[in-house]
Each structure stands twice: as C-alpha cells, then as structure tokens.
C-alpha cells in the first residue's frame, strides 16, 4: 500500500482514461500528460496503461508500507525520498516505511508517479482513472485525501536504475483548422494566431482558460455539438478555453480549432501566467509531429530493452 500522509493540491489516480462512452456524456478523464505516464511505466517495464498517480503542483507526502520500485516523470516538483532528492526521468528502489515528499516546482505543473506493477484500484468502465465530475473511478471518484491507502503490489526483486528524457516542451501549439472558420471570419482567426495568450489561474483538468488583450469578442451562438479534449472553444467574452480530459462532451460555443494530438499533452504542464501561442497546420504536418513523438517512445523502448 501507499498511505497518503498529506494530499497536496490535487492528487488523483489516472491511466489513459475512458474511450467509447462520450455518446453517454462520460468524459475521458485520464492522465493529462499521457506521454509522462508512458515513459514512467516503461522505465519500470510496466504496461503503458498501468495506473499512476497524477500530482498537481506538489505539496504532498506519501508513505510506502511495502517494498517497491518507482519512476517519476513530468514536472520537477522537488521530490525527496526520506529527505534525499530524487528526480523526474529515473527509477528508484523504495523500502517499507520510506516517505516520498513533494515540494513544488518552478516549471511544469504535474508530475506522474508510477510503481512497479501499477496501482491496483478497481476499474470502472474499463479504466482506473478518477472522474472528478461524475464521482467514479480512482478511490470513491474523488481526489485522494490524507489517510487514504492506495493499493499496490509489493516488489522485492532487484531492479537496475534506468532513466529517460522527456519529449521537448513547446509554447507554440499546433492546431487543426477551425470547423467554424466561415462563421468566425478570417480577421478574427488571424487575430487569434497572432496573439500571445497567458494561461489563466482559473484553469483545471476540465480546461485551460486563456487571457489576452486583443479583441476576440463575438456574438455567435450555435446548437450544441460534440467536443473533445483539444477542442478550443471561444465564448462570447473572447477568452478561449482549451478543453482537457475532464471537459464536457458537448458545447455550443464556436471552435477556433483543435490541438493536434502530439501537442495536447503540453497543456498538462502550463502554469498560470505561462505564455501560449498557436498556429494552424495541415493534417500531414500533424501526422509527422505524432510520428516524431512515437519515434521518441520507440527509441526509449529499444534503449530499455537491453537493460530491463
């Protein structure tokens, strides 16, 4: 087990989330940075979709009540194991009664903690992820709290320490074109891609809100349409919302575009006041970006094959 001594700002159990239920109004949930989850799991020779802990901002403490091996990835939240610094991108052996503590970071927002064999909570609709809005999955469908015990399988074997670097961070986010380009008009869309936005503190797992000084105000109204993680809604006040994994399944605001799959994970790490810019790309460019990211993961697998 892992016992939560201090839960911090937001500590949840996540995997890749739920697919195939949006027609029922069920959000995806899941890790906002799935590539950090994948890398952390591969460092432990786990399955890519084994459940992990998503640690937002930090400020939490976890006590292990059995031996295991862990891997961290994502933001550097100044983690320590019994007071000794440990770092993202590496595996560490943990002994019974050791305490893992997180302060907070100067860059990045979310760290991912994988344990050997994955977290062993019960699946709901094919996923162990916590859906904070619908209140199911994880442990009782909520953020983890002080005193909670997280089920894991003990691991007492030897494990070679290995590490991995993260994919490059980006502040220029690539987009599929807007399906409402004719409605919004070319001047507004040109204004959008020439604007440097700041991430609002009023952002969460549902979506990242963006602030700016340019004029994107409009009066358009639409019937509700299907939306998904990566959809960029434009409310009448002109401040875009980039929908994330806990976002709703339908919405009536016009869309400025959709973040390409290779870039969506960047929004897991944007902090309030970080700057974000956008550009539209072709489907061919989006496919090449995803191929490059997959290549990074494939190289990691090849490197680890000789060590694990």
ABEGO torsion letter per residue (X at the ends): XBBBABAEABBBBBBAEBBGAAAAGBBAEEBABAAAAAAAAAAAGBBAABBBBBBBGEGBBBBBABBBBBBBBEBBAGBBBGGBBBBBGBBBBBBBGBBBBBBBBABEABBBBBBBGEBABBBBGGBABBBAAAGBEEBGGBBBBBGBBBBBBBBABBBBBBBBBBBBBBABBBBBBBAAAAAAEAAAAAAAAABBBBBBABBBAABBBBBBABBABBABBBBBBBBBBGBBBBBAAGBBBBBBAABBABBABBBAEBBBAAAAAAAAABBBGBBBBBBBBBAAAAAAAAAAAAAAAAAAAAAAAAAX
